[in-house]
């Protein structure tokens, strides 16, 4: 019912049109049976005219039935298309902290498995709807043939449906359990792909991963899917047996109890046989429909924001004539999860000024990554105030606030499409200029604003990510340990040439770094320690580092 409700909400008039066609098609099919019983088994007119009418009915059944199937199939695929595009758009509109809480395996399972199950459900839906309407029309015809026989067969079918419903609930439970396990399977797939180097080097680890983690999940999925198919097989064969048994019941009541004559019993039985195929087809579609319903429930459980068709979420422009960005008492605390402490950063007090270079240092786990995500608006400030040119920002300003930043995070993703300011196409000469500066001119081909080949070393890929960030031409750049993967020569060039060049272009750069030898490049050095920011004397820090190096030598 959830699937039908979704269809009705999204495509109300189209669904009503399809249902009308299905009713017409089912009515014509029942009409063919009635015509055969009334006119062809007991001919009263010329045979030629009867055959012409019969041929006309068959042609109408073909035309209306085909139109109904085409419309329903098209409608189903339209809905699948809408679900896919709305799901991806809702993910794009979801805050990072929510996506991190869900995790990539669960999201990938929804994008792949759930949409696949929904596709199967909607492919099965046309035949299921047609079968349902046809059987309703057929049973109405049976009631017209003989009310006593109909009451008896209705009771017989009620027993069939009750037992079938119990079997269907068992099928639903197994399909739901199998879908839950798919989240774990996608996590295993991700581990097998992302950990391929470690698994290749350590075959014992590969074996333990395969036998202790993947195989139990795969076996559990197999067992639940097998159980679901077995219960559905019971349901199909139970229904088939009871339908055939109803024919015996009809003849017993007709001849044994005298409820109807032989002609009525024969017509009644032929109609049941005619309905048998559509009824068993309807039952066969149940697993796909259940799978689609489970998939829809899983998608809803993600609790993503409501779908918004546009990307216009910028209430005001913050980029022009900016002077300072200030954190006043900003705090953030991670949501509590099982088995982990709630790490907190703050209160954070910091001012970034236009056109300055700030280095952020600190040990592992000190909160540097969390701070950069707070700074760029990826995480919301849970306490304190963020000021832009002295004006406090509010939650509706956050989308516009994010547009101030271009970034290269340590876990960056490199897109093939290069973009200029405000999503425009970058100028080819601008791309060529920065490719030369990044020493990638002979390494990378760019055509029509797209990277043609990004199969490079990690350091070169980081240079491409920096290229993408520069071309966006945003006022603040956040670089998370960008130089860590660069060779010594290009690392020196980054600090002594690229950063001053970006500063000369009016960019503010916050660079997370451990390269104390280049602290003199920064206007300021800020240290993150146990979730707190401390501004330090970069000259003193550089002098101390040099002295330590000389003592070691």
N, C-alpha and C positions, 0 to 999 in steps of 0.2 A: 504493500500500500504506500510505503514511503516513496518508492520510485514513481508510482502513478501521481502522487501528490506533487513531487518535484516536477514531473512533466506538466501537470495541470497549472502549476504556478508559473512556469517558464513559457509554455506554449499552449495557453488555454484554448484559443480558438482553433489552432491547428489540431490539437488533440480531440476536440469536439467534432471536427470535420472527419478525422480518421475514425472515431467511434461511430459516427453516422454511416460511413462507408462500410465499416465492419458489420454493423447491424443490417445494412442493406444486403451485403454479401451473404451473411448467415441466413437471412430471410429467404433469399433466392435459392440457397442450397437446400433449405428445408422445403421450399416450394417445389424444387425438382423431385424430391422424394414424394411429396403429396401428389404432384401431378402424375408421377409414375404409378402410384397406387390407385388413383382415381380414374385416370384417363387411359393409361396404357394397359393395365391389367384387366380393366373392364371397358373396352372401347365402345363408345356410343356414336362417334362421328367417323368420317372417313379417316383411314389410317394416314393418308398423306398430310391432311391438315393437322392431325395430332402430332406427327413427326415434325412438321414445320414449327408448331408451337414449342415442342420439346427442344428443337434446335435453337430457337430464339431464347429460351430460358438458359440453355447451356452457354450461349454467347454472352448473355447478360451476367451469368455467374463468373465467366472468365474476365470480362471487362471490369466489373465492379470489384471482384476479388483481387485482381492484379493491381488496380488502382489503390485499393486499401493496403495491400502489402507494400507497394512502393512508397506510399505516403508514410506508413508507420516506420518502415526501415529508414527513410530519409529523416524523419523526425527523431528517431533514436540516435542516428549518427550526428545530427545537429546538436542534440543534447550532450553527447560525449565531447564534441568539439567545444561547446560552451563550458563544460565542466573543466576540461583541460586548461583552457585559456583563463578562466576565472581562478582556478587553483593556483596557477603560476603567478597571476597578478596579485592574489591574496598573499602569497609567499613574499613577493617583492614588497608588499606594503606592511609586512610583519616586522616588528622590532627585532634587532639582532639577539637580544637576551632571550626572547621567546623561541627563536629558531635554535639557539644553542641548547636550550632546555629540551627541545624535542629531539634534536640530534639528526645528523644526516641519514642514518639507516631508516629511521621511521619516516622521514620525509620522502626518501627515495622509494620506500615501499608504497607509499600513497601515490606518488607520481607514476610509478610503473604498475605495480600489482593492482591497486585499487581502480585505477582508470581502465586497466585491462578487464577486470571483473565487471565493471560497469558497462564496458563495450559489449561483453558477452551477454550481459543481462538485457541490454537494449536490442541486441540482435535477436534474442529469443522472445522479446516482448511482442512483436507483431503476431507470431503464430500463437502465442499464449492468449492474447486479446481476441484474436479470431476464434480460437478454440472455445474460449469462454462464452463469447456471444453466440456462436453456433450451437453450443450445448444448451444454452438458455432457450434459444429458439426451438431447438429440437425437443426439449422437455415440454415446452408449451404445446407443441404439436402432439406429443404423446398424451398430454392431458386432454386435448380435444378429441383424440381417438377413443380413449376409454378412461373415464375418471376413476373407476374402481382399480383398474390395473395401474394407473398412475400413482394412486395412493400407496399401493403395495410396493411398487418399484421405487417410489420416493423414499419410503422407509428403508428399503434395501440399500439405496444409494446413500442415505444418511449414515447408516452403519459403516459403509465404505469410506465416507468422508471422515468420520470420527476416528477410525483406526488410521486412516491416511494422515490425518492431522497430527496424531501422536508420533507417527513415523517421521513426518516432516519436521517436527520440533527436534527430534533427535538429529536429523540431518543438519538443521540450522545450528545446533550446538557444536557439532563437529566442524562445520565450515567456519564458524566463528573462532573456534580454538585453533584451527589451521591458520587462519589469517593472523592471529596473534603471534604465532610462531614465526611468521614471515618477517616480522621486524628483526628477530634474532638472526634469521638467515641472511637478511640484507646486511646486518652488521658483520657476519662472517664473510660475505662476499667482499665487503669493503676491506676487511683485514687481509684477505687473501691477495687483493690487488695492491693496496697501499703498503703492505708489509712483505711484498714479494722478494725484496733484496735480503731481508733478515731471514725469511723462510728458506731461501735458496742457500744461504750460507750455513744454516743450522738445520740439518735434516731431522734432528731429534725434536726441535721445536716445531717443525712442519708436521711431523707425525703426531705430536701431542695435540697441536691445534686441530688437525684433521680428525683424529679419533675422539678427543675429549670435548671438543666444542662444536665443530661442524656436523659430524656424523650424528650425534644425539639430536640436534635440531632438525636435520634432514629426516631422520627416522621418525621423530615425533610428528613432523608435517605429513610424512607418508602415511603413518598410522591413522591420523585423524581424517585425512582426505579419503583413505580407503574405507574407513568406517562410514563417512558421509555417503560415499557411493553405494556401500552395501545397504544402508538404510533406505536410500533412494531406490535401489533395486527392489527391495522388499515392497516399497510403496507402489512402484510401477506394476509389479507382478500381482500384488494384492488387488489393485484396481482392475487389472486385466481379468483376473479370475472372477471378481465380483460382477463385472460387466457381462461376461459370458454366463455366469450363474443366473443373472437376471432374466436371460432368455428362457432358461429352464423354469424359473419361477413363473414367467408369463404363461407358458404352455400348461404348467401344472394348474394355475388358477383358472385358465380358460377352459381346459378339458376336465380337470378334476373337480373344480368348484363351480364351473359353469358361469364364470364372470364375463366371458366374451365368447363370440363364435370363432371358428378357425380362421376366417379371413382377417378379422381384426387382430387376432393374436399373431398371424403371419406378418401383417403390415407393421405391427408394433415391434416385433422382433427384428425385422429388416431395418427399421429406423434406429433401433439400438445398435445394430451392427454398423450402420452408417456413422453413428456418433462415436463409435469406439475409437477410431483412429484419431480424431481430434481430441478426445478426452485423454487418451494415453499420451498424445503429443503435449497436451497441456501439463500433464504430470511430469513428463520428461524435462520440461522447461523450468521446473521448480528449482533444481540446484543452481542454475544460472541466475534465476531471479533472487534466490536467497543470497548467493555470493555477491550480487549487486547491492542488495540491501545491507549486507555486512560491510561492504566497501564504503557505502555512503555513510554508515555510522562511524567508520574509522576516519573518514575525511572530516566529519563534523567534530569528532573528538580532538582534532588538532587545535580547535578553538582559534582559528585564524581570523583576522579582522574581516568585516564585511567587504564584499567586492565593490570596488570603485572603478569605473571604466576609464577614467582619465588620470593623468599624472600632474595635474595642476593643483599642487598643494603648497604654493608659495604665497602666503598672505602679504609679505612685504620684502623688499630688497634690502639686504644687509651689507652688500659688498662695496657700495660706493662710499668713498671718503672715510674709511675706517681708521681709527687711531689706536685703539686698545681693546683687548679682550681680557676680562677679569673674572677670576674665580674667587668667590668670597664664601668661605666655610662650606664648600661643596663636599658632600659625602655620598658614598655608594656602598651598599652591602649586598653581596650575592644572595640569591634565594637559597634557603636551606634545602639540602638534598641529603638523602640517606647515606650515612657513612662519611660525611665531609663537614668540615667546619665552615661557618659563614665568614669568609674573608671580607674585611671592610677596609676601604680607603677613605681618608679624610680625618678631620676637616682639611680641605685643600685651599690654599690661598696663593694665587699666582696671577701675574699680569703679563700678557704678551703684547708687545708693541709692534706697530707696523714697520716692516723692513728690518727686523733684527733676526739674528741667528741664536737659537737657544739649544744647548745640549742637555739631554736628560740622561742621567746615569743612575745606577742602582743595581743591587744584586738580584739574582734570580728569585722570583716570588715576592719582590718588594712592592709590586703594584704598578709597574711602568705600563704594562699592556692595558690594564684597567683604566689607568689615567688617560692614555691616548684615546681610548674608546669613549670615555667621558668627554674629553676635549672635543672630539669630532662629532659628538651628539649621537653616537651609536648606542650608548647607554644613557638613560635619563638620570639627571641629578636627583637623588632622593631627599636631599636637604641642602640648604645653602642657596646662593644666587650666582647666576652667570650674567655678567654685564657686557654689553656691546656698546662701545663709545659712551659708557656711563649709564646706559638704559638697561634695566633688567629685562631678560628674556623670559617668555612664558612658554608653556607647552605648545600652543599653536605656532610659535616661532621656530620650533625645532627643525621642521623640514627645510625652511629657508636657511637656518643656521648651518645645517650640514653642507649647504652649497658653498660655504666659505672654504672648504678643505679639499685638497687633493692629497692622496695618501699612497704610500707603499708599505703595507704591513708585512711582518715577517711571514705570514701565511697568505700572501697576496694571490690573487687569481689574475692571470694574464688573458684579457679578451683580445680577439683577433681584430676587432673594429677599433680604430683610433678615432677619438672625438676631440673637437676643438671646444672653444668657449660655448657654454649653453647648448651643448649637444650638436653643434655645427660640424661640418667637415673641415678638418685642419688643412691649412695651405700646404701644398707639396714642398715648397721651398722651406717652410718651417720644419717639416719632418726631416728633410735632407740636412738642414743645419744641425739639428740635435742628434741625428744619427752619426754625423761626423764627430760631434763633441763627445758622444758616448762610444766612439770607436766601433760602430756597428755597420758602417756604410757597406762593407764588403761581406757582412755576415747575414744581413736581413734584407729581404725584398718586400717592398710595400707597394701595393697596387690598389688604386681606388680607395685609399684610406684603410686598407686591411693588411694585416701582417700575413705574408704569404708563407713564411716558414718560421716557426718559433721553437724548433727542436735544437735548443742551445743549452749551454751549461747553465747552472743555477745563477752564477754571477752575471752572465749575459742576459738571462731572463729578467733579472732584477733591473738591469739597465733599460730593457724594454718597458718594464713597469714604470720606471722613472720617466721614460719618454712619454708614456701615456699620461702620467700625472702632470708633467710640465705642459703638455699640449692643452690640457683642460683649462689652464690659465686662471687658477683660483688664487686668492690672496694668501692663503696659509697652506704650507706643505708640511705634512707629518711623515717622517721617514723612520721606520722602526728597524734599527740595526741594519740599515741598507748596505753599509760598507763591509759587513761581516763576511760576505761571500766573494769579495773582490780581491784580486791579486794586489800585492803591495804597491806596484806602480800605479795602478788605476785608483787604488784607495787614496794615495797621496793626491792624485789629480782631482778626485772628488772633493776632498777637503780644501785644497788650495786653489782650485780653479772653478769647479761647478758651484759650490756653495757661495763664494763671493759673487759669481755671475748672477745667480738667482737673487741674491740680496740686492745687487745693482739694478735688477729689474723690478724691485719693489716687493719681492716676496718675503714673507715671514716664514722661517724654517724652524721647526722643532724636530731635532734629530735625536733619536735614542741611540746611544753609542757607548762603547767601552774603550774607544781609542783615545787614551789620555794624551798621547803625543800630539794631538791636534786640537787640544782644548783652547789654544790661543786663537783659533779661528772663530770661536763663538763669542758673541757679545756677553752671554751669561751662561753659567752652568748650574743646573738644578739637579739635586739628588733626591731620589725616592727611597725612603727607608721605612719599612714596616707600614706602608700606606700613608706616609706623611711626606710632604715636599719641603726640602730645605735648600735655600739658595746659598751657594758656596763661592769662595774666592777662587776663580779658575786659575789665576796667576800663581797663587800659593800652591794649589793642587798640582799644577804643571811642574813647579819647582821641586816639590816633594817627590814627585814621580821620577824626575831626572836624577835627583840625589840618590834615590833607592837604586836606580839602574846603575849608577856609577859605583855604588858600594858593592853591588852584586858582581860587577866586572872586576 
